[in-house]
Amino acid sequence: MDAASIHQRLAAQFGERITAFQAEALQPWAVVAPEVIAEVAAFCKSDPDLGFDNLMCLSAVDYPKETPPRLELVYHLWSYAHTHGFVLKVHLPRESPSVRTVENVWGVANWHEREAYDLFGITFTGHSDLRRILLPDDWIGYPLRKDWVDPDFYNGLHVKPTPQMAERSMAGEKLGVGPFDHTPPNRHVED
């Protein structure tokens, strides 16, 4: 199915809860009202003509300068049977963003949603194990939001590079702070 046909099928099933559509994008997309994303996801997977059996990626984007400011969830879907793809988007407020989980539709959403929770602060209601996945449990804040400012300290340790270290690094000095600065060469791998 082409993007327009996919959109028509979604609009016929969900009406005004499919709030926007862009067919001319590199990856065509439709905006879904947040309160029905779980139902739309289930329909996208179970409808025989859509057959979106794979959630390739679930990511988030921060739009703090939009009116009103918002976060956007982006669901990249793929059908192996029909070899077509489509993108669903959900707009959420930046303050207390919350949406239902889709992990019962696509199991891989479990980890994707945990990442969006960890780095953007989006809560997924009904999620089986919603906790941080990349950052420590006691971390404060959401580092992929555009208003994020790196802390100077974490648990009493200085974590922000000092201006002197930044200058030395920019000048090309190896400071031993990166993961590859201490990793020995792979001598067992042939060139």
JOVEN-V317067 format. One record per residue. RES is the residue in one small letter. SS is DSSP state (~ for helix, > for strand, _ for the rest). PHI is phi in radians with two decimals (* if undefined). Layout:
res,ss,phi
RES,SS,PHI
RES,SS,PHI
This chain:
res,ss,phi
m,_,*
d,_,-1.50
a,~,-1.04
a,~,-1.11
s,~,-1.17
i,~,-1.11
h,~,-1.06
q,~,-1.04
r,~,-1.13
l,~,-1.16
a,~,-1.12
a,~,-1.13
q,~,-1.46
f,~,-2.07
g,~,1.00
e,~,-1.25
r,~,-1.37
i,>,-1.69
t,>,-1.62
a,>,-2.79
f,>,-2.63
q,>,-2.33
a,_,-1.51
e,_,-1.50
a,_,-1.21
l,_,-0.95
q,_,-2.11
p,_,-0.95
w,>,-2.50
a,>,-2.33
v,>,-1.63
v,>,-1.98
a,_,-1.05
p,~,-0.98
e,~,-1.23
v,~,-2.08
i,~,-1.04
a,~,-1.14
e,~,-1.21
v,~,-1.13
a,~,-1.07
a,~,-1.07
f,~,-1.14
c,~,-1.04
k,~,-1.40
s,~,-1.52
d,_,-1.15
p,_,-1.08
d,_,-1.40
l,_,-1.54
g,_,1.00
f,_,-1.33
d,_,-1.54
n,>,-2.35
l,>,-1.61
m,>,-1.22
c,>,-2.80
l,>,-2.19
s,>,-2.32
a,>,-2.28
v,>,-2.37
d,>,-1.81
y,>,-2.14
p,_,-1.25
k,_,-1.66
e,_,-1.22
t,_,-2.03
p,_,-1.34
p,_,-1.02
r,>,-2.64
l,>,-1.89
e,>,-2.25
l,>,-1.61
v,>,-2.20
y,>,-1.90
h,>,-1.64
l,>,-1.89
w,>,-2.50
s,>,-1.94
y,_,-1.22
a,_,-1.17
h,_,-1.79
t,_,0.83
h,>,-2.31
g,>,-2.25
f,>,-2.83
v,>,-2.11
l,>,-1.90
k,>,-2.20
v,>,-2.27
h,>,-1.66
l,>,-2.26
p,>,-1.19
r,_,-1.24
e,_,-1.52
s,_,0.92
p,_,-1.20
s,>,-2.61
v,>,-2.70
r,>,-1.26
t,_,-1.22
v,_,-2.02
e,_,-1.16
n,_,-1.33
v,_,-1.60
w,_,-2.20
g,_,-1.00
v,_,-1.11
a,~,-1.06
n,~,-0.90
w,~,-1.31
h,~,-1.06
e,~,-1.19
r,~,-1.10
e,~,-1.15
a,~,-1.13
y,~,-1.13
d,~,-1.15
l,~,-1.72
f,~,-2.13
g,_,1.44
i,_,-1.54
t,>,-1.60
f,>,-1.96
t,>,-1.20
g,_,1.49
h,_,-1.16
s,_,-1.32
d,_,-2.73
l,_,-1.38
r,_,-2.63
r,_,-1.03
i,_,-2.10
l,_,-2.01
l,_,-1.77
p,_,-1.08
d,_,-1.02
d,_,-1.64
w,_,-1.14
i,_,-1.96
g,_,1.81
y,_,-2.29
p,_,-1.15
l,_,-1.69
r,_,-1.34
k,_,-1.23
d,_,-1.66
w,_,-1.16
v,_,-2.17
d,_,-1.03
p,_,-1.27
d,_,-1.29
f,>,-2.32
y,>,-2.38
n,_,0.89
g,_,1.43
l,>,-1.76
h,>,-1.26
v,_,-2.00
k,_,-1.64
p,_,-1.04
t,_,-1.31
p,~,-0.98
q,~,-1.13
m,~,-1.16
a,~,-1.09
e,~,-1.09
r,~,-1.13
s,~,-1.15
m,~,-1.12
a,_,-1.39
g,_,1.75
e,_,-1.25
k,_,-1.43
l,_,-1.69
g,_,1.31
v,_,-1.82
g,_,-1.65
p,_,-1.15
f,_,-1.60
d,_,-1.23
h,_,-1.98
t,_,-1.49
p,_,-1.21
p,_,-1.07
n,_,-1.43
r,_,-1.21
h,_,-1.42
v,_,-1.69
e,_,-1.29
d,_,-1.27
